Amino acid sequence: WEEASCLYKNADIYTMHNCLGSISRQEEAFGVSLIEAMSYGLPIVTADSGAILETVINDFNGIVVQSFNTEQHADAFMQLQNKNQLMEKYGRNGLNYVIKNHSLNKEEHSLREILGLV
């Protein structure tokens, strides 16, 4: 946890090129690391695969590119280069998204609902 926390604190952007695995035929189901990165106020650059689209909203808390399109992925970095206001906007929106949708209390309530304890 300490090492991950240090990496998040020292990062400017969090990226994950999510895609359907050619061998596993699976894709990211949720993207916990994206939620963690947003909780540190990081803007996100990721691909449009799996449940990522439920978490990362293009031009709100990050930039979403086409899976396997490395040119778009690189262009997203260029869009953010030296645009501190845009990075801060995405980071702030991501943090607010996490607070609203994934707080410890919210997650506990959801788990209790799933288990039929509410």
C-alpha positions in Angstrom: 0.0 0.0 0.0 2.8 2.4 0.9 4.6 1.9 -2.4 1.4 2.3 -4.4 0.4 5.4 -2.4 3.8 6.9 -3.2 3.5 6.2 -6.9 0.0 7.8 -7.1 1.2 10.9 -5.1 4.1 11.4 -7.5 2.2 10.8 -10.8 0.6 13.4 -13.0 -1.7 11.1 -15.0 -2.9 7.5 -14.5 -3.1 5.3 -17.6 -4.4 1.8 -18.3 -4.7 0.6 -21.8 -7.6 -1.8 -21.1 -8.6 -4.3 -23.8 -10.0 -7.7 -24.4 -7.1 -10.2 -23.8 -6.3 -12.2 -26.9 -5.4 -15.3 -24.8 -7.7 -14.9 -21.8 -10.6 -13.5 -23.8 -11.4 -11.4 -20.7 -11.3 -7.7 -20.0 -11.2 -5.6 -16.9 -14.4 -6.1 -15.0 -14.2 -3.1 -12.8 -10.8 -1.3 -12.6 -10.1 -0.9 -8.9 -6.8 0.8 -9.7 -8.7 3.5 -11.6 -10.8 4.2 -8.5 -7.6 4.3 -6.5 -5.9 6.7 -8.9 -9.0 9.0 -9.0 -9.0 9.0 -5.2 -5.6 10.7 -5.5 -7.0 13.3 -7.9 -5.3 11.9 -11.0 -6.7 12.4 -14.4 -7.2 9.1 -16.3 -6.3 8.0 -19.8 -7.7 4.5 -20.7 -9.3 2.4 -23.4 -13.0 1.8 -24.0 -13.2 -1.8 -22.9 -15.1 -3.6 -20.2 -16.7 -1.9 -17.2 -14.2 0.9 -17.5 -16.8 3.0 -19.2 -18.9 2.9 -16.1 -16.1 4.6 -14.2 -14.2 6.8 -16.6 -16.3 9.3 -18.4 -14.6 10.9 -21.4 -13.9 14.6 -21.0 -15.2 14.5 -17.4 -12.6 12.6 -15.3 -10.3 11.5 -18.1 -9.9 10.6 -21.7 -11.2 7.4 -23.2 -9.6 6.0 -26.4 -10.4 3.1 -28.6 -8.9 -0.2 -27.5 -5.7 -1.2 -29.3 -5.4 2.3 -30.7 -2.0 3.3 -29.4 -2.0 6.5 -31.5 -5.1 7.8 -29.8 -3.6 6.8 -26.4 -0.5 8.9 -27.2 -2.6 11.7 -28.5 -4.5 11.8 -25.2 -1.2 12.3 -23.4 -0.4 15.2 -25.8 -3.8 16.7 -25.1 -2.9 16.9 -21.4 0.7 18.0 -21.8 1.1 21.4 -20.2 -2.7 21.8 -19.7 -2.7 22.0 -15.9 -6.3 23.3 -15.8 -7.6 20.4 -17.8 -5.7 17.9 -15.7 -6.9 19.5 -12.5 -10.5 19.4 -13.8 -10.3 15.7 -14.6 -8.6 15.0 -11.3 -11.1 17.0 -9.3 -14.1 15.4 -11.1 -12.6 12.0 -10.6 -12.1 12.5 -6.9 -15.6 13.8 -6.5 -16.9 10.8 -8.4 -15.1 8.4 -6.0 -16.4 10.3 -3.0 -19.9 10.2 -4.3 -20.0 6.6 -5.6 -17.3 4.6 -3.8 -16.9 5.8 -0.2 -16.4 3.2 2.4 -19.9 3.7 3.7 -21.4 3.4 0.2 -19.4 0.2 -0.5 -20.4 -1.3 2.9 -24.1 -0.5 2.2 -23.8 -2.1 -1.3 -22.2 -5.2 0.2 -24.9 -5.5 2.8 -27.6 -5.2 0.1 -26.0 -7.9 -1.9 -25.8 -10.2 1.2 -29.5 -9.4 2.1 -28.5 -7.7 5.3 -30.3 -4.3 4.6 
